[in-house]
Structure formats: structure tokens, C-alpha cells
Amino acid sequence: MKRVHVAAAVIRGADGRVLIAKRPDDKHQGGLWEFPGGKVEEGEAVQVALSRELEEELGIRVSAARPLIQVHHDYPDKHVLLDVWEVSAFSGEPHGAEGQPLAWASPRELGDYDFPAANKPIVAAARLPDRYLITPDDIEPQALLAGLKAALGKGVRLVQLRAPRMFDAQYRDLAVDVQGLCAGKAQLMLKGPLEWLGDFPAAGWHLTAEQLRKYAPNGRPFPRERWLAASCHSIEELQLAAAMEVDFVTLSPVQATQTHPDARPLGWEHAEALLRGFNQPVYLLGGVGPDDLAQAWTVGAQGVAGIRAFWPE
């Protein structure tokens, strides 16, 4: 089977919108939208290829870019590796230098466009932030709400309400308040029985590893319009998450933590090996924080997740 290496870009404007282009009707996957880029020539560095393609296609020169996600996809006639970088700064005014239509879309609006199947994980990565806040479980509800309000004020855009010590009724009551705080500011991910899904239509769901193992054989448990995530700790769980077509996962523990002293850390090298070939966005968790973002991107992760690392003091 033919193997094609493609460098692609999630180009983000100053207002947060993302630039996409429409494929010519006479090309493979014609008429669908895509993230700009092109083939990496043999022996060519990905960043060099990306800069070359974006200058040819859009008339811009890249000045700041970093790895975002790698996606492997098999079409009937070819295997494609999409090497995707986030471009945060460039010079020049983007235009369809090859006559292709362009559009600037907000992260939320990306879901309204038709992309090739291989682009689905890229759409998710483009919509997700690089930090995932998990709420601490050892504080009272009012303190949790106050801390979350402060975190949202500092720009947190993805939140998991984790409160394993609460009774179900307590958790559900707290979830209502947290959902209100997050409305219009951050995506809320809840944990708990899937029977609760209908009661929190604005929330996504983060499955435990136990739930992942239970539900994975039956496929994705609800439509793509809602975010679905899972906690993973091994290659087997990552494979289950991929089969279930989750939108993103957490992978842990990367390093030793005080909260789970008996858990054997994966280490950066092993975490990188686990991410290789896994197509969905991944947040690294366990002993990591904002200072580890650059290293997380380098090993192929979307970003980092944490409790105390992102919780306001």
C-alpha cells in the first residue's frame, strides 16, 4: 500500500479562529474541507515542508509553530500519516493562492464542516485546550465552586468534576452548580453512571478505566455531538479507547505522585511510545504541570491534565 506523509497546520488567528481550506472537486476527498498543508518530500524535515506548503498555498510565512497531533489513517488506496502542527504566528495575509476557498471558523464551528475521515482527531485537537483541570476531591462544595470560579477567570477551558468520595445525590447537586459556572466559559466533563447523561445535556463524559472496559465492546455509547473521554493507563486501555472512538483520553501516571504513591509511573519515554500510533488527543496526567507542556507536546500529547497543578491557591 502506498504510504504518504503529510504536514498539515491548524492555523490560529489572533481571535482564536482556525483557518481551513476546501479541497478541489477533482482531487482525492474533493469538496471536503481540510487543514492546509501538503506532502513531506523524502528527506525533508516536517517543519520545512510545512513552511514551504503554507507559503505556496496561502502566501504566508510561519514564525511560530509547535507539534499538535499525529494521525495515521488507512484509505482503500493509501496509508496517510498526517503530521499536524499548530501555527500561532505568521506574516502575510492568507489567501487561496491556488484558487481554493478559505474559511475562518471558531473551534466550536469546526464541527459544522465536512472533513475527510482522517481529519476527525485533528478537529478534536483544534477544539481542545492544552490544559485539563481536574477538581480536587478533598474540599467542601462551596470551596470547590469558589476555586473553580477563580480557575475559569484565569482561562481554564476544560474541566472534569471529580468527587469520588461524594454520594451520588451530592455529586449530582454539585454538578448542576458546576455546569452553571462553566456555561459559555469551559467544557465540563462529568463522571458517573451513563444513566445520568440525559440530566446534563451540556456536559461531556469522562469514563473510568473500569467503565471503558465494560462499555468498549459495544462501541461509542452516545452521539459525537457530546464529548467523550476515558482514563487510560496502558496500551490495552488505549486500544479500547480507540475502538470506542472517544474524543480524547488521559494517560497516567507519567511521574510519581503523592496521591498515588504505589502506582508505577510510566516515565516520559514509555508515555511517548504509548502515544505513537494512537490517533486521538491525549492529556498526560500524574506528576506533571504547566511547566511540562513543551515536553508533553514533544512526545505527542495534546497537553497536560492535573489537579493541584492548575488549582488556584
KOLMIPA-228471 format. One record per residue (C-alpha): chain; x negated, y negated, z negated; residue number from 1. Coordinates in Angstrom, 2 decimals. Layout:
<pt unit="A" east="X" north="Y" up="Z" pos="NUM"/>
...
//
This chain:
<pt unit="A" east="0.00" north="0.00" up="0.00" pos="1"/>
<pt unit="A" east="-1.22" north="-3.50" up="0.85" pos="2"/>
<pt unit="A" east="-2.41" north="-5.50" up="-2.19" pos="3"/>
<pt unit="A" east="-2.05" north="-9.28" up="-2.22" pos="4"/>
<pt unit="A" east="-3.49" north="-11.66" up="-4.85" pos="5"/>
<pt unit="A" east="-1.60" north="-14.95" up="-5.01" pos="6"/>
<pt unit="A" east="-2.41" north="-18.08" up="-7.01" pos="7"/>
<pt unit="A" east="0.76" north="-19.94" up="-7.99" pos="8"/>
<pt unit="A" east="1.45" north="-23.07" up="-10.02" pos="9"/>
<pt unit="A" east="4.04" north="-24.24" up="-12.48" pos="10"/>
<pt unit="A" east="3.54" north="-27.95" up="-11.83" pos="11"/>
<pt unit="A" east="4.99" north="-30.00" up="-14.66" pos="12"/>
<pt unit="A" east="5.72" north="-33.69" up="-14.26" pos="13"/>
<pt unit="A" east="5.43" north="-36.30" up="-17.00" pos="14"/>
<pt unit="A" east="9.15" north="-35.88" up="-17.73" pos="15"/>
<pt unit="A" east="8.81" north="-32.09" up="-18.18" pos="16"/>
<pt unit="A" east="10.47" north="-31.15" up="-14.90" pos="17"/>
<pt unit="A" east="8.93" north="-28.43" up="-12.74" pos="18"/>
<pt unit="A" east="8.19" north="-28.67" up="-9.01" pos="19"/>
<pt unit="A" east="9.49" north="-25.83" up="-6.83" pos="20"/>
<pt unit="A" east="9.47" north="-25.26" up="-3.08" pos="21"/>
<pt unit="A" east="11.76" north="-23.41" up="-0.69" pos="22"/>
<pt unit="A" east="10.29" north="-20.63" up="1.43" pos="23"/>
<pt unit="A" east="10.75" north="-20.87" up="5.22" pos="24"/>
<pt unit="A" east="13.57" north="-18.69" up="6.51" pos="25"/>
<pt unit="A" east="11.24" north="-16.76" up="8.81" pos="26"/>
<pt unit="A" east="8.83" north="-15.66" up="6.05" pos="27"/>
<pt unit="A" east="8.94" north="-12.76" up="3.57" pos="28"/>
<pt unit="A" east="11.65" north="-13.58" up="0.99" pos="29"/>
<pt unit="A" east="12.66" north="-16.50" up="3.21" pos="30"/>
<pt unit="A" east="15.23" north="-19.01" up="1.99" pos="31"/>
<pt unit="A" east="14.41" north="-18.40" up="-1.67" pos="32"/>
<pt unit="A" east="12.71" north="-20.87" up="-3.99" pos="33"/>
<pt unit="A" east="9.18" north="-20.31" up="-5.28" pos="34"/>
<pt unit="A" east="6.39" north="-21.83" up="-7.31" pos="35"/>
<pt unit="A" east="3.84" north="-23.41" up="-4.92" pos="36"/>
<pt unit="A" east="0.59" north="-21.63" up="-4.16" pos="37"/>
<pt unit="A" east="-0.93" north="-19.13" up="-1.78" pos="38"/>
<pt unit="A" east="-3.29" north="-16.22" up="-1.23" pos="39"/>
<pt unit="A" east="-6.62" north="-15.94" up="-3.00" pos="40"/>
<pt unit="A" east="-9.31" north="-15.16" up="-0.44" pos="41"/>
<pt unit="A" east="-11.76" north="-12.34" up="-1.10" pos="42"/>
<pt unit="A" east="-14.49" north="-13.52" up="-3.46" pos="43"/>
<pt unit="A" east="-12.66" north="-16.79" up="-4.19" pos="44"/>
<pt unit="A" east="-12.07" north="-17.98" up="-7.77" pos="45"/>
<pt unit="A" east="-8.39" north="-18.31" up="-8.65" pos="46"/>
<pt unit="A" east="-8.71" north="-21.96" up="-9.71" pos="47"/>
<pt unit="A" east="-10.46" north="-22.80" up="-6.45" pos="48"/>
<pt unit="A" east="-7.73" north="-21.06" up="-4.45" pos="49"/>
<pt unit="A" east="-5.01" north="-22.81" up="-6.42" pos="50"/>
<pt unit="A" east="-6.53" north="-26.25" up="-5.90" pos="51"/>
<pt unit="A" east="-7.02" north="-25.58" up="-2.19" pos="52"/>
<pt unit="A" east="-3.48" north="-24.32" up="-1.65" pos="53"/>
<pt unit="A" east="-1.83" north="-27.17" up="-3.56" pos="54"/>
<pt unit="A" east="-3.79" north="-29.76" up="-1.62" pos="55"/>
<pt unit="A" east="-2.82" north="-28.11" up="1.67" pos="56"/>
<pt unit="A" east="0.85" north="-27.54" up="0.76" pos="57"/>
<pt unit="A" east="1.65" north="-30.58" up="-1.36" pos="58"/>
<pt unit="A" east="-1.11" north="-33.11" up="-0.82" pos="59"/>
<pt unit="A" east="-2.10" north="-33.21" up="-4.50" pos="60"/>
<pt unit="A" east="-5.39" north="-32.70" up="-6.32" pos="61"/>
<pt unit="A" east="-5.28" north="-30.74" up="-9.58" pos="62"/>
<pt unit="A" east="-7.04" north="-32.32" up="-12.55" pos="63"/>
<pt unit="A" east="-5.75" north="-30.19" up="-15.44" pos="64"/>
<pt unit="A" east="-4.57" north="-26.57" up="-15.36" pos="65"/>
<pt unit="A" east="-4.57" north="-23.52" up="-17.61" pos="66"/>
<pt unit="A" east="-3.50" north="-19.86" up="-17.29" pos="67"/>
<pt unit="A" east="0.21" north="-19.24" up="-17.84" pos="68"/>
<pt unit="A" east="1.10" north="-15.67" up="-16.84" pos="69"/>
<pt unit="A" east="0.12" north="-12.83" up="-14.51" pos="70"/>
<pt unit="A" east="2.88" north="-10.84" up="-12.82" pos="71"/>
<pt unit="A" east="2.44" north="-7.57" up="-10.95" pos="72"/>
<pt unit="A" east="5.26" north="-6.66" up="-8.57" pos="73"/>
<pt unit="A" east="5.79" north="-3.86" up="-6.06" pos="74"/>
<pt unit="A" east="7.75" north="-4.66" up="-2.90" pos="75"/>
<pt unit="A" east="8.52" north="-1.87" up="-0.41" pos="76"/>
<pt unit="A" east="5.64" north="-3.00" up="1.82" pos="77"/>
<pt unit="A" east="3.12" north="-4.55" up="-0.60" pos="78"/>
<pt unit="A" east="1.85" north="-4.91" up="-4.17" pos="79"/>
<pt unit="A" east="1.59" north="-8.54" up="-5.26" pos="80"/>
<pt unit="A" east="-0.38" north="-9.99" up="-8.18" pos="81"/>
<pt unit="A" east="0.93" north="-13.45" up="-9.00" pos="82"/>
<pt unit="A" east="-1.77" north="-15.33" up="-10.90" pos="83"/>
<pt unit="A" east="0.18" north="-18.25" up="-12.35" pos="84"/>
<pt unit="A" east="-1.33" north="-21.42" up="-13.82" pos="85"/>
<pt unit="A" east="0.38" north="-24.36" up="-15.46" pos="86"/>
<pt unit="A" east="-0.67" north="-27.65" up="-13.87" pos="87"/>
<pt unit="A" east="-0.20" north="-30.56" up="-16.25" pos="88"/>
<pt unit="A" east="-2.10" north="-33.31" up="-14.44" pos="89"/>
<pt unit="A" east="-2.76" north="-34.11" up="-10.78" pos="90"/>
<pt unit="A" east="-3.35" north="-37.01" up="-8.43" pos="91"/>
<pt unit="A" east="-1.34" north="-37.80" up="-5.34" pos="92"/>
<pt unit="A" east="2.39" north="-37.75" up="-4.61" pos="93"/>
<pt unit="A" east="3.71" north="-34.23" up="-3.98" pos="94"/>
<pt unit="A" east="5.37" north="-33.78" up="-0.60" pos="95"/>
<pt unit="A" east="6.19" north="-30.86" up="1.66" pos="96"/>
<pt unit="A" east="3.06" north="-31.10" up="3.82" pos="97"/>
<pt unit="A" east="4.18" north="-28.02" up="5.77" pos="98"/>
<pt unit="A" east="7.79" north="-29.21" up="6.09" pos="99"/>
<pt unit="A" east="9.06" north="-27.19" up="3.13" pos="100"/>
<pt unit="A" east="11.86" north="-28.66" up="0.98" pos="101"/>
<pt unit="A" east="10.83" north="-29.51" up="-2.60" pos="102"/>
<pt unit="A" east="12.83" north="-29.99" up="-5.79" pos="103"/>
<pt unit="A" east="12.06" north="-31.13" up="-9.33" pos="104"/>
<pt unit="A" east="14.04" north="-29.04" up="-11.81" pos="105"/>
<pt unit="A" east="14.30" north="-29.22" up="-15.57" pos="106"/>
<pt unit="A" east="13.28" north="-25.99" up="-17.35" pos="107"/>
<pt unit="A" east="16.95" north="-25.24" up="-18.03" pos="108"/>
<pt unit="A" east="17.92" north="-25.84" up="-14.38" pos="109"/>
<pt unit="A" east="15.35" north="-23.32" up="-13.10" pos="110"/>
<pt unit="A" east="17.84" north="-20.56" up="-13.89" pos="111"/>
<pt unit="A" east="20.23" north="-22.02" up="-11.31" pos="112"/>
<pt unit="A" east="17.86" north="-21.45" up="-8.37" pos="113"/>
<pt unit="A" east="17.40" north="-18.21" up="-6.42" pos="114"/>
<pt unit="A" east="13.82" north="-16.93" up="-6.72" pos="115"/>
<pt unit="A" east="12.22" north="-13.69" up="-5.47" pos="116"/>
<pt unit="A" east="12.49" north="-10.86" up="-8.00" pos="117"/>
<pt unit="A" east="8.78" north="-11.13" up="-8.81" pos="118"/>
<pt unit="A" east="9.30" north="-14.71" up="-9.99" pos="119"/>
<pt unit="A" east="11.71" north="-13.91" up="-12.83" pos="120"/>
<pt unit="A" east="9.00" north="-13.69" up="-15.53" pos="121"/>
<pt unit="A" east="7.49" north="-16.93" up="-14.20" pos="122"/>
<pt unit="A" east="10.83" north="-18.69" up="-14.58" pos="123"/>
<pt unit="A" east="10.97" north="-17.48" up="-18.18" pos="124"/>
<pt unit="A" east="7.38" north="-18.60" up="-18.84" pos="125"/>
<pt unit="A" east="8.10" north="-22.02" up="-17.32" pos="126"/>
<pt unit="A" east="11.13" north="-22.45" up="-19.59" pos="127"/>
<pt unit="A" east="9.44" north="-21.31" up="-22.79" pos="128"/>
<pt unit="A" east="7.15" north="-23.43" up="-25.01" pos="129"/>
<pt unit="A" east="3.71" north="-22.30" up="-26.16" pos="130"/>
<pt unit="A" east="4.70" north="-22.09" up="-29.86" pos="131"/>
<pt unit="A" east="7.31" north="-19.91" up="-31.51" pos="132"/>
<pt unit="A" east="8.29" north="-20.84" up="-35.06" pos="133"/>
<pt unit="A" east="9.46" north="-18.03" up="-37.34" pos="134"/>
<pt unit="A" east="11.13" north="-19.28" up="-40.51" pos="135"/>
<pt unit="A" east="9.71" north="-18.18" up="-43.88" pos="136"/>
<pt unit="A" east="11.89" north="-15.76" up="-45.88" pos="137"/>
<pt unit="A" east="10.86" north="-16.75" up="-49.40" pos="138"/>
<pt unit="A" east="12.54" north="-20.15" up="-49.73" pos="139"/>
<pt unit="A" east="16.08" north="-21.24" up="-50.58" pos="140"/>
<pt unit="A" east="18.51" north="-22.08" up="-47.77" pos="141"/>
<pt unit="A" east="18.50" north="-25.85" up="-48.39" pos="142"/>
<pt unit="A" east="14.70" north="-25.94" up="-48.38" pos="143"/>
<pt unit="A" east="14.68" north="-23.89" up="-45.18" pos="144"/>
<pt unit="A" east="17.09" north="-26.30" up="-43.49" pos="145"/>
<pt unit="A" east="15.03" north="-29.30" up="-44.59" pos="146"/>
<pt unit="A" east="11.80" north="-27.71" up="-43.35" pos="147"/>
<pt unit="A" east="13.36" north="-26.73" up="-40.06" pos="148"/>
<pt unit="A" east="14.68" north="-30.26" up="-39.53" pos="149"/>
<pt unit="A" east="11.14" north="-31.58" up="-40.05" pos="150"/>
<pt unit="A" east="9.68" north="-28.98" up="-37.66" pos="151"/>
<pt unit="A" east="12.20" north="-29.88" up="-34.97" pos="152"/>
<pt unit="A" east="11.24" north="-33.51" up="-35.43" pos="153"/>
<pt unit="A" east="7.65" north="-32.55" up="-34.65" pos="154"/>
<pt unit="A" east="8.62" north="-30.95" up="-31.36" pos="155"/>
<pt unit="A" east="9.27" north="-27.27" up="-32.15" pos="156"/>
<pt unit="A" east="11.45" north="-25.89" up="-29.33" pos="157"/>
<pt unit="A" east="11.76" north="-22.17" up="-30.10" pos="158"/>
<pt unit="A" east="12.89" north="-20.89" up="-33.49" pos="159"/>
<pt unit="A" east="13.52" north="-17.46" up="-34.98" pos="160"/>
<pt unit="A" east="15.67" north="-17.35" up="-38.10" pos="161"/>
<pt unit="A" east="14.05" north="-14.59" up="-40.12" pos="162"/>
<pt unit="A" east="15.59" north="-13.88" up="-43.52" pos="163"/>
<pt unit="A" east="15.32" north="-10.13" up="-44.20" pos="164"/>
<pt unit="A" east="15.99" north="-10.46" up="-47.93" pos="165"/>
<pt unit="A" east="19.39" north="-12.05" up="-47.46" pos="166"/>
<pt unit="A" east="22.69" north="-10.21" up="-47.48" pos="167"/>
<pt unit="A" east="24.43" north="-10.18" up="-44.09" pos="168"/>
<pt unit="A" east="27.02" north="-12.75" up="-45.16" pos="169"/>
<pt unit="A" east="24.33" north="-15.13" up="-46.42" pos="170"/>
<pt unit="A" east="22.35" north="-14.80" up="-43.22" pos="171"/>
<pt unit="A" east="25.40" north="-15.44" up="-41.05" pos="172"/>
<pt unit="A" east="26.32" north="-18.57" up="-43.03" pos="173"/>
<pt unit="A" east="22.78" north="-19.86" up="-42.76" pos="174"/>
<pt unit="A" east="22.71" north="-19.06" up="-39.03" pos="175"/>
<pt unit="A" east="25.71" north="-21.32" up="-38.47" pos="176"/>
<pt unit="A" east="23.86" north="-24.25" up="-40.08" pos="177"/>
<pt unit="A" east="20.61" north="-23.50" up="-38.25" pos="178"/>
<pt unit="A" east="22.45" north="-23.24" up="-34.93" pos="179"/>
<pt unit="A" east="23.82" north="-26.71" up="-35.53" pos="180"/>
<pt unit="A" east="20.37" north="-28.11" up="-36.29" pos="181"/>
<pt unit="A" east="18.86" north="-26.56" up="-33.18" pos="182"/>
<pt unit="A" east="21.63" north="-27.66" up="-30.78" pos="183"/>
<pt unit="A" east="20.11" north="-29.72" up="-27.98" pos="184"/>
<pt unit="A" east="16.62" north="-29.54" up="-29.53" pos="185"/>
<pt unit="A" east="15.42" north="-25.95" up="-29.63" pos="186"/>
<pt unit="A" east="16.37" north="-22.44" up="-28.58" pos="187"/>
<pt unit="A" east="17.46" north="-20.40" up="-31.60" pos="188"/>
<pt unit="A" east="16.70" north="-16.68" up="-31.79" pos="189"/>
<pt unit="A" east="18.64" north="-14.67" up="-34.38" pos="190"/>
<pt unit="A" east="18.03" north="-11.20" up="-35.83" pos="191"/>
<pt unit="A" east="20.60" north="-8.68" up="-36.91" pos="192"/>
<pt unit="A" east="23.21" north="-6.25" up="-35.59" pos="193"/>
<pt unit="A" east="24.13" north="-6.75" up="-31.93" pos="194"/>
<pt unit="A" east="27.77" north="-6.75" up="-33.04" pos="195"/>
<pt unit="A" east="27.19" north="-10.36" up="-34.14" pos="196"/>
<pt unit="A" east="26.39" north="-11.54" up="-30.63" pos="197"/>
<pt unit="A" east="29.87" north="-12.87" up="-29.93" pos="198"/>
<pt unit="A" east="29.82" north="-15.06" up="-33.04" pos="199"/>
<pt unit="A" east="26.73" north="-17.02" up="-31.96" pos="200"/>
<pt unit="A" east="27.08" north="-17.67" up="-28.22" pos="201"/>
<pt unit="A" east="24.32" north="-20.31" up="-28.11" pos="202"/>
<pt unit="A" east="21.72" north="-18.10" up="-29.75" pos="203"/>
<pt unit="A" east="19.31" north="-15.61" up="-28.26" pos="204"/>
<pt unit="A" east="18.48" north="-12.33" up="-29.99" pos="205"/>
<pt unit="A" east="15.16" north="-11.05" up="-31.25" pos="206"/>
<pt unit="A" east="15.17" north="-7.26" up="-31.65" pos="207"/>
<pt unit="A" east="13.15" north="-5.47" up="-34.29" pos="208"/>
<pt unit="A" east="10.87" north="-2.67" up="-33.11" pos="209"/>
<pt unit="A" east="13.41" north="-0.22" up="-34.55" pos="210"/>
<pt unit="A" east="16.25" north="-1.79" up="-32.53" pos="211"/>
<pt unit="A" east="14.05" north="-1.79" up="-29.44" pos="212"/>
<pt unit="A" east="13.50" north="1.95" up="-29.74" pos="213"/>
<pt unit="A" east="17.22" north="2.52" up="-30.35" pos="214"/>
<pt unit="A" east="18.63" north="0.44" up="-27.50" pos="215"/>
<pt unit="A" east="15.93" north="0.61" up="-24.81" pos="216"/>
<pt unit="A" east="17.22" north="3.86" up="-23.21" pos="217"/>
<pt unit="A" east="20.49" north="2.09" up="-22.37" pos="218"/>
<pt unit="A" east="18.86" north="-0.95" up="-20.76" pos="219"/>
<pt unit="A" east="19.40" north="-4.62" up="-21.46" pos="220"/>
<pt unit="A" east="22.29" north="-4.92" up="-23.93" pos="221"/>
<pt unit="A" east="23.70" north="-8.24" up="-22.68" pos="222"/>
<pt unit="A" east="23.55" north="-10.56" up="-19.63" pos="223"/>
<pt unit="A" east="20.49" north="-12.54" up="-18.55" pos="224"/>
<pt unit="A" east="22.15" north="-15.83" up="-19.44" pos="225"/>
<pt unit="A" east="21.09" north="-15.24" up="-23.04" pos="226"/>
<pt unit="A" east="17.52" north="-14.96" up="-24.25" pos="227"/>
<pt unit="A" east="16.41" north="-11.51" up="-25.38" pos="228"/>
<pt unit="A" east="13.14" north="-10.87" up="-27.22" pos="229"/>
<pt unit="A" east="11.58" north="-7.98" up="-29.10" pos="230"/>
<pt unit="A" east="8.87" north="-7.32" up="-31.68" pos="231"/>
<pt unit="A" east="6.09" north="-5.09" up="-30.33" pos="232"/>
<pt unit="A" east="3.01" north="-3.58" up="-31.92" pos="233"/>
<pt unit="A" east="1.80" north="-1.00" up="-29.39" pos="234"/>
<pt unit="A" east="1.64" north="-0.11" up="-25.71" pos="235"/>
<pt unit="A" east="4.64" north="2.20" up="-26.16" pos="236"/>
<pt unit="A" east="6.80" north="-0.63" up="-27.51" pos="237"/>
<pt unit="A" east="5.66" north="-2.98" up="-24.74" pos="238"/>
<pt unit="A" east="6.71" north="-0.35" up="-22.20" pos="239"/>
<pt unit="A" east="10.12" north="-0.07" up="-23.85" pos="240"/>
<pt unit="A" east="10.49" north="-3.86" up="-23.80" pos="241"/>
<pt unit="A" east="9.62" north="-3.93" up="-20.09" pos="242"/>
<pt unit="A" east="12.15" north="-1.19" up="-19.36" pos="243"/>
<pt unit="A" east="14.81" north="-3.14" up="-21.24" pos="244"/>
<pt unit="A" east="13.91" north="-6.27" up="-19.23" pos="245"/>
<pt unit="A" east="13.52" north="-8.50" up="-22.28" pos="246"/>
<pt unit="A" east="12.64" north="-12.15" up="-21.61" pos="247"/>
<pt unit="A" east="9.65" north="-12.25" up="-23.96" pos="248"/>
<pt unit="A" east="8.03" north="-10.41" up="-26.87" pos="249"/>
<pt unit="A" east="5.87" north="-10.97" up="-29.90" pos="250"/>
<pt unit="A" east="2.79" north="-8.77" up="-30.21" pos="251"/>
<pt unit="A" east="1.34" north="-8.30" up="-33.68" pos="252"/>
<pt unit="A" east="-0.70" north="-8.31" up="-35.79" pos="253"/>
<pt unit="A" east="-3.58" north="-9.84" up="-33.89" pos="254"/>
<pt unit="A" east="-5.59" north="-10.50" up="-37.03" pos="255"/>
<pt unit="A" east="-5.30" north="-9.57" up="-40.70" pos="256"/>
<pt unit="A" east="-2.62" north="-11.40" up="-42.68" pos="257"/>
<pt unit="A" east="-1.87" north="-11.89" up="-46.36" pos="258"/>
<pt unit="A" east="1.77" north="-10.88" up="-45.89" pos="259"/>
<pt unit="A" east="0.90" north="-7.50" up="-44.29" pos="260"/>
<pt unit="A" east="-2.49" north="-6.53" up="-45.75" pos="261"/>
<pt unit="A" east="-2.04" north="-2.84" up="-44.90" pos="262"/>
<pt unit="A" east="-1.34" north="-3.42" up="-41.21" pos="263"/>
<pt unit="A" east="-4.30" north="-2.68" up="-38.95" pos="264"/>
<pt unit="A" east="-4.98" north="-5.75" up="-36.79" pos="265"/>
<pt unit="A" east="-5.17" north="-5.34" up="-33.03" pos="266"/>
<pt unit="A" east="-8.00" north="-7.82" up="-32.52" pos="267"/>
<pt unit="A" east="-8.29" north="-10.18" up="-29.57" pos="268"/>
<pt unit="A" east="-9.94" north="-7.68" up="-27.23" pos="269"/>
<pt unit="A" east="-7.31" north="-4.99" up="-27.74" pos="270"/>
<pt unit="A" east="-4.50" north="-7.54" up="-27.51" pos="271"/>
<pt unit="A" east="-5.86" north="-8.67" up="-24.15" pos="272"/>
<pt unit="A" east="-5.99" north="-5.07" up="-22.95" pos="273"/>
<pt unit="A" east="-2.37" north="-4.51" up="-24.01" pos="274"/>
<pt unit="A" east="-1.22" north="-7.62" up="-22.14" pos="275"/>
<pt unit="A" east="-2.90" north="-6.56" up="-18.93" pos="276"/>
<pt unit="A" east="-0.16" north="-5.35" up="-16.61" pos="277"/>
<pt unit="A" east="2.69" north="-6.45" up="-18.90" pos="278"/>
<pt unit="A" east="4.77" north="-8.93" up="-16.90" pos="279"/>
<pt unit="A" east="6.87" north="-10.74" up="-19.49" pos="280"/>
<pt unit="A" east="5.72" north="-13.72" up="-21.60" pos="281"/>
<pt unit="A" east="4.04" north="-12.70" up="-24.87" pos="282"/>
<pt unit="A" east="3.57" north="-14.61" up="-28.11" pos="283"/>
<pt unit="A" east="0.67" north="-13.39" up="-30.23" pos="284"/>
<pt unit="A" east="1.53" north="-13.15" up="-33.92" pos="285"/>
<pt unit="A" east="-0.34" north="-12.42" up="-37.12" pos="286"/>
<pt unit="A" east="-3.23" north="-14.48" up="-38.43" pos="287"/>
<pt unit="A" east="-3.03" north="-16.98" up="-35.57" pos="288"/>
<pt unit="A" east="-2.02" north="-20.62" up="-35.37" pos="289"/>
<pt unit="A" east="-2.17" north="-23.77" up="-33.22" pos="290"/>
<pt unit="A" east="-5.98" north="-23.68" up="-33.16" pos="291"/>
<pt unit="A" east="-5.80" north="-20.31" up="-31.38" pos="292"/>
<pt unit="A" east="-3.68" north="-21.49" up="-28.44" pos="293"/>
<pt unit="A" east="-6.55" north="-21.82" up="-25.97" pos="294"/>
<pt unit="A" east="-7.78" north="-18.30" up="-26.76" pos="295"/>
<pt unit="A" east="-4.22" north="-16.93" up="-26.51" pos="296"/>
<pt unit="A" east="-3.86" north="-18.42" up="-23.02" pos="297"/>
<pt unit="A" east="-7.21" north="-16.99" up="-22.01" pos="298"/>
<pt unit="A" east="-6.18" north="-13.43" up="-22.92" pos="299"/>
<pt unit="A" east="-2.90" north="-13.77" up="-21.02" pos="300"/>
<pt unit="A" east="-0.37" north="-14.82" up="-23.67" pos="301"/>
<pt unit="A" east="2.36" north="-17.42" up="-23.42" pos="302"/>
<pt unit="A" east="1.21" north="-18.83" up="-26.75" pos="303"/>
<pt unit="A" east="1.28" north="-18.07" up="-30.44" pos="304"/>
<pt unit="A" east="4.00" north="-17.37" up="-32.98" pos="305"/>
<pt unit="A" east="3.78" north="-17.95" up="-36.68" pos="306"/>
<pt unit="A" east="5.47" north="-18.70" up="-39.96" pos="307"/>
<pt unit="A" east="3.29" north="-20.82" up="-42.21" pos="308"/>
<pt unit="A" east="1.09" north="-21.99" up="-39.33" pos="309"/>
<pt unit="A" east="3.95" north="-24.05" up="-37.92" pos="310"/>
<pt unit="A" east="5.96" north="-24.72" up="-41.05" pos="311"/>
<pt unit="A" east="5.74" north="-28.33" up="-42.31" pos="312"/>
<pt unit="A" east="4.16" north="-28.68" up="-45.73" pos="313"/>
//
